């Protein structure tokens, strides 16, 4: 067996690849020329330009759906700005933080400590008072005359984790600085995120706002064609492959990141099948694979209460076609009893069910029950072949075997009798 695998690897190395540079299709790739974002680049450049005169630029808030080019546009603009600053000896420093990353932006302390490290300060990951870590960061910023541009990507995730007080503190930092000036660029996929902020935070942060529109199918096709020229061998793509990728991504709200991922995965699947070219059939298979992986990743990263609710839902959907919110809540309470979870209110469980519906894990249709009011009728939105894997993930996250417990079974029996 070992020799067989070794032989496979030797043959793999010798075989021709469909790719010339796979990194071109990755979300972290920074193209030299950004397509269909000239307007946004110019607006951002004009807002930030005062920094090159050592004047503080306005804080900027950027909205747009996933894959609309927000992050890459900001990085592209800042790279040009840094280059000009360096040519002219202008003290400009940019700091980029992805607020979705764990162990960096999951607490107020950690994100300020990370910012302090960007200025060369050795600070522990934990242990100091929060006020002290702020002071270390403030002093580091103010050590010399400079303009600091702080980019907080997925800033809505940061506020969800630690609240908006950290944003207020950062936007007010200039009142305490004597030498340096700091401006903040916040990037969010949530178009209504700023509505949830404290008014004083919102007024400080959102001095300038830009909304990025999604790409349309034609724009996506041109982006993919441009990237494909550098990513694949000349004859690797058959007719219609790029167009189909663009059409799929346009259907998903113009997500360029998804389009690039779809093209990359299709290429990998074609290579694994020893195909000489990438066809539209590989695109279909890649889309199904990405959707499956996305659903599993989403479920894995949800909190325990989400898993308990989903476990109750899976149990009920095994036994009947029509499942309602009240049914789920009854079984959910039993799941909590077995797993040691705190039982949430039925209203909160209803919110979790609505979130599952939004993620596409279930389909929840509101129906009228006459004098009994309105309720959600629930069916699973998962592909049938994915259900066993989802059950395993949920059971593992809850620390339980993937079985129906006696109390859960009893709860279902009572519900059957009631209905």
Buried (B, 14 or more C-beta within 10 A) or exposed (E): EEEEEEEEEEEEEEEEEBBEEBEBBBEEBEEEEBBBBEEBBEBBBEBBEBBBEBEBBEBBBBBBBBBBBBBBBBBBBBEEBBEEBEEEEBBBBBBBBBBBBEEBBBBBBBBBBBBBBBBEBEBEEEEBEBEEBBBBBBBBBBEEEBBBBBBBBBBBBBBBBBEBEBBBBBBEBBEEBEEBBBBBBBBBBBEEBBEEBBEEBBEBBBBBEBEBBBBEBEBBBBBBBBBBEEBBEEEBBBEEBBBBBBBBBBEBEBBBBBBBBBBBBBBBBBBEEEBEBBBBBBBEBBBEBBBBEBBBEBBEEBEBBBBBBBBBBBBBBEBEEEBBBBBBBBBBBBBBBBBEBEBBEBEEBBEBBBBBBEBEBBBBEEEEEEEEEEBBBBBBBBEEEBBEBBBEBBBEBBEBEBEBBEBBBEBBEEBEEEE
